[in-house]
Amino acid sequence: MDAGEILLKQGLLDSDQLSQLREKDVEGVALVEAAVTLGFVKEEPALRALASESGLDFVDLREADVDLSLLEGFPTRLIHREMLFPLSRDNGTLFVATSNPFDLYPIDEAGAATGLAVVPVLAARREIDVLVKKHLGVGSETIDNLIEQRSDGDEIELLGDIETDGSELSEMAQEASVIRLVNEILLEAVEVRASDVHIESQSTGIVIRYRIDGLLHPQPVPPEISQFQAAIISRMKIMARLNIAEKRLPQDGRIKLKVKGREVDVRVSVIPMIHGESMVLRLLDKSSMKFDLQNLGMEPETYATFSELIKIPHGIVLVCGPTGSGKTTTLYSSLLEIKSPENKIITTEDPVEYQLDGINQIQVHARIGLTFGHTLRSILRHDPDIVLVGEIRDLETAENAIQASLTGHLVFSTLHTNDAAGAYPRMTDMGTEPFLVASTVEAVMAQRLIRRLCHHCRNEVKASSLDLPDDFPMAALDGRPVYEPVGCRECRQVGYLGRMGIYELMVTTEEVRQLAHDRASTWQLKKAALANGMATLRDDGWKKVMAGHTSVDEVLRITKGDRMLHAERSLQTAGS
């Protein structure tokens, strides 16, 4: 039973009022707040009704006695971001005020952090906010004292020395409160499995968003954090060894951290905006990465074919997809699968994302002329068997990669194309001779990352009841159910938990070679590959849906339908 139904049951709302609230697309506590704002209900009776239905006690914080000593052992991020506030302790039980009785995940988190049995009590959000501002106002003397009393411990350790220029801004960035704020941002990002942290300067102040499983999620922050905007950016710059005085030009840097014993590389990008500098942090958690080609999500037949292709003696194998589609993971997994004492592997990357044992890796530096093309020429003089080029982005790199393959080397690289068939025209458009592309490229793998359904809460539905697209293979489903996301504590109410790959493997057959040689279009190349049994990204996505790994909506979000392909298959079906 949701908040609206509870208030309706208690007679605090009528059906017309509930309908008006439903139109505003609000749920949970937000629905109660909207009802109070519209004058439909008074706040205290509404909260008491929610508390009664949820099995919680209601407390008026204006009259409650608060034990401030409990703040020393309570995670600050849960106070600011989840609006939890510790009130009292009775033996091994900690009583915590919350404004949201429907979200128990922060309660579990508080219990794990304190080692106590946490009992939530319901309180008005504005009264919790009063307590937070009174006792933990960012920038106040109180929070500075609390921060000084609480050491960072071993949660976050900066691997490297800090260099400051002695300026006022530099000194501000080194204050304990600023360091704590930055560490909390980074710690939370690692704990929620964020791949990127966006710290954006807006007219209203600072906005923080985490990219989790490919989607951005805004993070609630206390309003006072905007006062620390310049200091937070400066602290990040100092950690990344960037120039804190330069605010007119973009800058890139890198931070090495140890978070709760796990090494995390952070790539930092700063760009000046009209309301101040904005920063994006790419988090690379070395401990969480497993480079296992067989478990990336490839269908058995795709894996069998690809695992044989990466063992050929010479040629070019390309992996295509947009930024963040898992290309590097696929390439690293491929290298580790074929690595042996009998072969020498050299890579040239920008940047080197993960250090691999037994593989020689080169970091390119375009500013000093150490480009992909330049390093590739030098690599060939080091007697390699297998070469990985981070990206083919210009004619020089393309020609050197082709030359390497023609001289008996196996070359792996990436391209930015929408599908596998587009790789051949893309190489030709760079200026490479078509006959060289046709004779050296052995296979192209296009890929995307798709979110996995949370197995704790996914909901089974009949495919017939869904509004499925025309190209969904209903016949192959054979009466099996499909699943849709719901949301629970395990997945933080998102409905998805983790990601997996979907793949489109195009093998260069003799027909494809001839078409590439003749400068055929992407559609002609794709048509030939399909006739040879290639499954598209969309096809692989539907297989993941039928296996219960993901949802129909997720496939539609990630992949693009092909009308020409659908029409062609419809004609083939009608003809048979």
C-alpha positions in Angstrom: 0.0 0.0 0.0 1.5 3.4 -1.0 1.2 6.7 0.7 -1.8 7.9 -1.3 -3.8 4.7 -0.5 -2.9 5.0 3.2 -4.2 8.5 3.4 -7.3 7.5 1.5 -7.9 4.6 3.8 -7.5 6.8 6.9 -10.1 9.3 5.5 -7.5 12.1 5.2 -7.9 12.3 1.4 -10.8 11.7 -1.0 -10.6 10.0 -4.3 -10.7 13.3 -6.3 -7.8 14.7 -4.3 -5.8 11.5 -4.7 -6.4 11.7 -8.5 -5.1 15.2 -8.6 -2.0 14.1 -6.7 -1.5 11.1 -9.1 -1.5 13.5 -12.0 1.5 15.3 -10.5 3.4 11.9 -10.7 4.6 12.0 -7.1 4.9 9.0 -4.7 5.8 8.2 -1.1 6.7 11.2 1.1 6.7 13.5 -1.9 2.9 12.8 -2.3 2.3 13.7 1.3 4.3 16.9 0.9 2.3 17.8 -2.2 -1.0 17.1 -0.4 0.1 19.4 2.5 1.1 22.2 0.0 -2.3 22.0 -1.7 -4.1 22.2 1.6 -5.7 18.7 1.3 -4.3 17.5 4.6 -2.3 18.8 7.6 1.2 17.4 7.9 1.1 15.9 11.4 -2.1 13.8 11.0 -0.8 12.6 7.6 2.6 11.5 9.1 0.9 9.9 12.0 -1.3 7.9 9.6 1.8 6.8 7.6 3.6 5.9 10.9 0.7 3.8 12.1 0.4 1.9 8.8 4.1 1.3 8.6 4.4 0.1 12.2 6.5 3.1 13.3 6.3 5.6 16.1 5.8 9.3 15.2 8.0 11.8 17.1 7.7 15.6 17.2 11.3 16.8 17.0 10.5 20.2 18.4 9.9 18.5 21.8 12.4 15.6 21.5 15.6 15.3 23.4 18.5 14.7 21.0 21.8 13.1 22.1 24.3 15.0 19.9 27.2 12.6 21.0 25.7 10.1 18.6 26.7 12.2 15.6 30.4 11.2 16.1 29.7 7.6 15.0 27.0 8.3 12.5 27.8 8.5 8.7 27.4 12.2 7.6 26.3 11.2 4.1 23.2 9.5 5.5 22.3 12.6 7.3 22.7 14.9 4.3 21.5 12.6 1.6 19.0 10.4 3.2 17.7 12.8 5.8 18.4 10.4 8.8 19.2 11.9 12.2 20.2 9.9 15.3 18.1 10.8 18.3 18.9 8.5 21.2 20.4 5.2 22.2 19.1 2.5 24.5 21.6 -0.2 25.2 22.3 -1.7 21.8 19.4 0.0 20.0 19.8 3.3 18.1 16.6 5.4 17.4 16.9 7.3 14.2 14.5 9.9 12.8 13.4 9.5 9.1 10.9 11.3 6.9 10.6 8.4 4.5 9.2 5.2 6.0 9.1 3.4 2.6 12.9 3.3 2.1 14.6 1.0 4.5 17.9 0.7 2.6 19.5 3.8 4.5 18.4 2.2 7.8 20.3 -1.0 6.9 23.3 1.1 5.9 23.2 3.0 9.2 23.0 -0.3 11.1 26.1 -1.6 9.2 28.0 1.6 9.9 27.3 1.8 13.6 27.1 -1.8 14.5 23.8 -1.2 16.4 20.2 -2.3 15.9 18.6 0.8 14.2 15.0 1.5 14.9 13.4 4.2 12.6 10.9 6.7 13.9 8.9 9.0 11.6 9.3 12.7 11.8 8.5 15.8 9.7 11.1 16.4 7.0 11.3 20.1 7.8 12.0 19.3 11.5 14.8 17.0 10.5 16.2 19.7 8.2 16.1 22.1 11.2 18.2 19.7 13.2 20.7 19.2 10.3 21.1 22.9 9.8 21.4 23.6 13.5 24.0 21.0 14.3 25.7 20.1 11.0 25.5 23.3 8.9 28.2 23.1 6.3 30.8 25.8 7.0 29.7 26.3 10.6 31.9 26.0 13.6 30.0 22.9 14.7 30.7 20.8 11.7 34.4 21.9 11.6 34.7 20.7 15.2 33.0 17.4 14.4 35.1 16.8 11.4 38.3 17.5 13.4 37.1 14.9 15.9 36.4 12.3 13.2 39.5 11.2 11.3 39.1 9.8 7.8 40.6 6.5 8.9 41.5 4.2 6.1 38.3 4.8 4.1 40.1 7.0 1.5 43.8 7.3 1.1 45.4 9.5 -1.6 48.3 7.6 -3.2 50.7 10.4 -3.9 51.9 13.7 -2.4 49.9 16.9 -2.4 51.5 20.0 -3.8 50.1 23.4 -3.0 51.1 26.9 -4.1 50.4 28.6 -0.8 47.6 30.8 -2.3 44.4 31.5 -0.3 42.4 29.2 -2.5 44.9 26.5 -2.1 44.8 26.8 1.6 41.0 26.8 1.6 41.0 23.6 -0.4 43.1 21.9 2.3 40.7 22.7 5.2 39.4 19.6 7.0 35.7 20.3 6.1 36.5 20.5 2.4 38.6 17.4 2.5 35.8 15.6 4.3 33.2 16.7 1.7 35.3 15.6 -1.2 36.0 12.2 0.4 32.3 11.7 1.1 31.5 12.4 -2.5 34.1 9.9 -3.7 33.3 7.3 -1.1 29.6 7.4 -1.9 30.4 7.1 -5.6 32.4 4.0 -5.1 29.8 2.4 -2.8 27.0 2.9 -5.3 29.1 1.5 -8.2 29.2 4.8 -10.1 31.3 4.9 -13.2 31.4 8.7 -13.4 30.8 11.6 -11.0 29.5 14.9 -12.5 30.1 18.0 -10.4 28.3 20.8 -12.2 28.1 24.5 -11.6 24.6 25.8 -12.2 23.0 29.2 -11.4 21.3 27.6 -8.4 24.6 26.3 -7.1 26.5 23.0 -7.3 24.8 19.9 -8.7 26.2 16.4 -8.2 25.2 13.4 -10.3 26.4 9.8 -10.4 26.4 7.7 -13.5 25.3 4.3 -12.4 24.9 1.4 -14.9 25.0 4.0 -17.8 22.4 6.4 -16.5 22.9 9.6 -14.5 21.3 9.9 -11.1 21.1 13.3 -9.3 22.3 13.1 -5.7 20.7 15.2 -3.0 23.1 17.5 -1.2 22.6 20.1 1.5 22.1 23.6 0.2 25.1 24.9 2.1 27.4 22.8 0.0 27.3 25.5 -2.7 29.3 27.8 -0.4 32.2 25.3 -0.9 31.9 25.1 -4.7 35.2 26.7 -5.5 37.0 24.9 -2.7 35.7 21.5 -3.8 36.8 22.0 -7.4 40.2 23.3 -6.1 40.6 20.3 -3.8 40.0 18.0 -6.8 42.4 19.9 -8.9 45.2 19.7 -6.3 44.6 15.9 -6.0 44.9 15.6 -9.8 48.0 17.9 -9.9 46.2 20.5 -12.0 46.7 24.3 -12.0 44.1 25.7 -9.5 44.7 29.2 -10.7 43.8 28.4 -14.3 40.0 28.7 -14.7 39.8 29.7 -18.3 41.0 26.6 -20.1 40.0 22.9 -19.9 42.3 20.6 -17.9 42.8 16.9 -17.6 44.4 15.0 -14.8 44.5 11.8 -12.8 44.1 10.8 -9.1 45.1 7.5 -7.5 43.1 6.6 -4.5 42.8 3.7 -2.0 39.2 3.4 -0.9 38.6 0.9 1.9 41.6 -1.0 0.8 40.6 -1.0 -2.9 42.8 0.9 -5.5 40.7 3.3 -7.6 42.0 5.3 -10.5 40.1 8.6 -11.1 40.4 10.4 -14.4 39.6 14.1 -14.0 38.3 16.5 -16.6 37.6 20.2 -15.8 35.8 22.6 -18.2 35.0 26.2 -17.6 31.2 27.0 -17.8 29.3 30.3 -17.5 28.5 29.7 -13.8 31.9 28.4 -12.9 34.0 25.3 -13.5 32.4 21.9 -14.0 34.2 18.6 -13.4 33.7 15.0 -14.4 35.5 12.2 -12.7 35.7 8.7 -14.3 36.2 6.1 -11.7 38.2 2.9 -12.5 37.9 0.4 -9.7 40.6 -2.1 -10.3 39.4 -4.6 -7.8 35.9 -4.8 -9.3 37.1 -5.5 -12.8 37.2 -9.1 -14.0 38.5 -9.6 -17.5 36.8 -12.9 -18.4 35.9 -13.1 -22.1 33.5 -16.0 -21.5 31.4 -14.2 -18.9 31.0 -10.8 -20.6 27.5 -11.8 -21.9 28.3 -13.2 -25.4 25.9 -15.9 -26.7 27.7 -19.3 -26.8 27.9 -19.3 -30.6 29.3 -15.7 -30.7 31.9 -16.6 -28.0 33.0 -19.7 -29.9 33.5 -17.8 -33.1 35.2 -14.8 -31.5 37.5 -16.9 -29.4 38.8 -18.6 -32.6 39.2 -15.3 -34.4 41.5 -13.8 -31.7 43.9 -16.7 -32.2 44.6 -16.1 -35.9 48.3 -15.4 -36.7 47.8 -12.1 -38.4 45.1 -9.6 -39.4 43.0 -6.9 -37.8 40.2 -7.4 -35.3 38.1 -4.3 -34.6 35.7 -3.6 -31.7 33.2 -0.8 -32.3 30.8 1.2 -30.1 30.4 4.5 -28.4 32.3 5.7 -25.4 31.5 3.6 -22.3 30.2 0.6 -24.3 32.8 -1.8 -22.8 35.2 -1.9 -25.7 38.3 -1.8 -23.5 37.0 -4.6 -21.3 36.4 -6.8 -24.4 39.9 -6.1 -25.7 41.6 -6.7 -22.4 39.7 -9.9 -21.9 40.7 -11.0 -25.4 44.4 -10.3 -24.7 44.3 -12.2 -21.4 42.7 -15.2 -23.1 45.4 -15.5 -25.7 48.4 -14.4 -23.5 51.1 -17.0 -23.1 54.9 -17.1 -22.5 55.3 -17.9 -26.3 53.9 -14.5 -27.5 54.7 -10.9 -26.9 51.9 -8.4 -26.5 52.3 -4.7 -26.7 49.6 -2.1 -26.3 49.4 1.6 -27.0 46.5 3.4 -25.2 45.2 6.8 -24.3 45.0 6.4 -21.4 46.1 3.1 -20.0 43.0 2.3 -17.9 44.1 -0.9 -16.2 47.6 -2.4 -15.8 47.8 -6.0 -17.0 50.4 -8.5 -15.8 52.6 -9.9 -18.5 51.5 -7.3 -21.2 53.7 -4.4 -22.2 51.6 -1.2 -22.2 52.4 2.3 -23.6 50.7 5.5 -22.6 50.5 7.9 -25.5 51.2 11.7 -25.0 49.9 13.6 -28.0 51.3 16.9 -26.6 54.8 15.7 -27.1 54.1 13.9 -30.4 53.8 10.4 -28.9 50.6 9.5 -30.9 49.1 6.2 -31.8 50.7 6.3 -35.2 54.2 7.2 -33.8 54.2 4.5 -31.1 52.9 1.9 -33.5 55.9 2.4 -35.8 58.2 2.0 -32.8 56.3 -1.1 -31.5 57.0 -3.0 -34.7 60.7 -2.7 -34.0 60.2 -4.5 -30.7 59.3 -7.8 -32.2 55.7 -8.2 -31.0 53.4 -11.0 -31.9 50.2 -9.2 -30.9 49.5 -5.4 -30.9 46.6 -3.5 -29.4 46.0 0.1 -30.6 43.7 2.0 -28.4 41.8 3.6 -31.2 42.1 4.1 -35.0 41.2 7.8 -35.3 43.2 9.0 -38.3 44.9 7.9 -41.5 48.4 7.5 -40.0 47.2 5.1 -37.4 45.0 3.2 -39.8 47.9 2.8 -42.3 50.3 1.7 -39.6 47.8 -0.8 -38.2 47.4 -2.3 -41.7 51.1 -2.4 -42.2 51.5 -4.3 -39.0 48.9 -6.9 -40.0 50.6 -7.3 -43.4 53.9 -8.0 -41.8 52.6 -10.9 -39.8 51.1 -9.3 -36.6 47.7 -9.7 -35.1 46.3 -6.2 -34.4 43.4 -5.3 -32.1 41.8 -1.9 -32.1 38.6 0.1 -31.7 36.5 2.4 -34.0 33.6 4.7 -33.3 30.9 3.3 -35.5 27.2 2.5 -34.9 27.4 -1.1 -36.1 29.9 -3.7 -37.3 29.3 -3.1 -41.0 30.1 0.6 -40.7 33.7 -0.2 -39.8 34.8 -1.0 -43.4 33.5 2.3 -45.0 34.8 4.2 -42.0 38.4 2.9 -42.6 38.1 3.7 -46.3 36.8 7.2 -45.5 39.9 7.9 -43.5 41.9 7.6 -46.8 42.9 4.0 -46.6 42.9 2.0 -49.8 39.8 -0.3 -50.0 41.8 -3.3 -51.1 44.0 -3.0 -48.0 41.0 -2.8 -45.7 39.4 -5.8 -47.4 42.5 -7.9 -47.1 43.5 -7.1 -43.5 40.3 -6.7 -41.4 39.3 -10.2 -40.3 36.3 -9.4 -38.1 34.4 -6.5 -36.5 32.6 -6.7 -33.2 30.0 -4.0 -32.4 28.8 -3.9 -28.8 26.7 -2.0 -26.2 26.2 -2.4 -22.5 22.7 -3.2 -21.3 21.4 -3.1 -17.8 20.6 -6.3 -16.0 17.2 -6.7 -14.3 17.5 -7.0 -10.5 16.7 -10.7 -9.8 15.4 -9.8 -6.4 12.4 -7.8 -7.6 11.9 -8.4 -11.4 8.3 -9.0 -12.3 7.1 -11.7 -14.7 4.7 -10.6 -17.4 3.1 -12.2 -20.4 4.5 -11.0 -23.6 1.1 -10.8 -25.2 0.1 -8.1 -22.7 3.0 -5.9 -23.6 3.1 -3.4 -26.5 6.0 -5.2 -28.2 7.8 -3.8 -31.3 7.2 -5.4 -34.7 10.7 -7.0 -34.8 10.3 -8.8 -31.5 10.7 -12.6 -32.2 7.4 -13.8 -30.7 7.8 -17.2 -32.3 11.1 -17.8 -30.6 9.7 -16.9 -27.3 7.5 -20.0 -27.4 5.2 -19.1 -24.5 8.0 -18.1 -22.1 7.5 -15.1 -19.8 9.4 -11.8 -20.1 10.3 -9.6 -17.2 10.0 -6.0 -16.3 11.8 -3.9 -13.6 10.1 -3.1 -10.3 12.6 -1.7 -7.8 13.7 -2.8 -4.3 16.3 -2.1 -1.6 18.9 -4.3 -3.3 18.8 -2.2 -6.5 18.0 1.1 -4.8 14.5 1.2 -6.3 15.9 1.3 -9.9 14.9 -2.2 -11.0 18.3 -2.9 -12.5 21.5 -4.1 -11.0 24.7 -4.3 -13.0 25.2 -4.5 -16.8 26.1 -7.0 -19.5 27.1 -6.8 -23.1 25.2 -7.3 -26.3 27.2 -8.1 -29.4 27.1 -8.0 -33.1 30.0 -10.1 -34.6 30.7 -9.6 -38.4 33.2 -12.1 -39.9 34.9 -11.0 -43.0 33.9 -13.6 -45.5 35.0 -13.7 -49.1 31.8 -12.0 -50.2 32.3 -9.2 -47.6 35.9 -8.8 -48.7 34.8 -8.2 -52.3 32.1 -5.8 -51.2 34.6 -3.8 -49.1 37.0 -3.8 -52.0 34.3 -2.4 -54.2 33.4 0.4 -51.7 30.0 -1.1 -51.0 27.6 0.7 -48.7 27.1 -0.2 -45.1 23.7 -1.7 -45.9 25.1 -3.9 -48.6 27.8 -5.2 -46.3 25.3 -5.7 -43.5 22.9 -7.6 -45.8 25.8 -9.9 -46.8 26.7 -10.6 -43.2 23.1 -11.3 -42.2 22.8 -13.8 -45.0 25.9 -15.5 -43.5 24.1 -15.8 -40.1 25.1 -12.6 -38.3 22.9 -11.6 -35.4 22.5 -7.8 -35.0 22.7 -5.9 -31.7 18.9 -5.8 -31.6 18.7 -9.6 -32.1 21.2 -10.2 -29.3 19.2 -7.9 -27.1 16.0 -9.8 -27.7 17.9 -13.0 -26.7 18.8 -11.4 -23.4 15.1 -10.4 -22.9 13.9 -14.0 -23.6 16.6 -15.3 -21.2 15.2 -13.0 -18.4 18.4 -10.9 -18.2 16.9 -7.6 -19.2 13.6 -5.9 -20.2 12.1 -4.9 -23.5 12.3 -1.2 -22.6 16.0 -1.5 -22.0 16.7 -3.1 -25.4 14.6 -0.3 -27.0 16.6 2.3 -25.1 20.0 0.9 -26.2 19.4 -0.3 -29.7 17.9 1.1 -32.9 15.4 -0.7 -35.0 16.2 -1.2 -38.7 13.2 -0.8 -41.0 15.0 -2.1 -44.0 16.1 -5.2 -42.2 12.6 -5.8 -40.8 11.1 -5.4 -44.2 13.6 -7.8 -45.7 13.0 -10.4 -43.0 9.2 -10.0 -43.4 9.5 -10.7 -47.1 11.6 -13.8 -46.5 9.1 -15.1 -43.9 6.2 -14.5 -46.3 8.1 -16.2 -49.2 8.8 -19.3 -47.1 
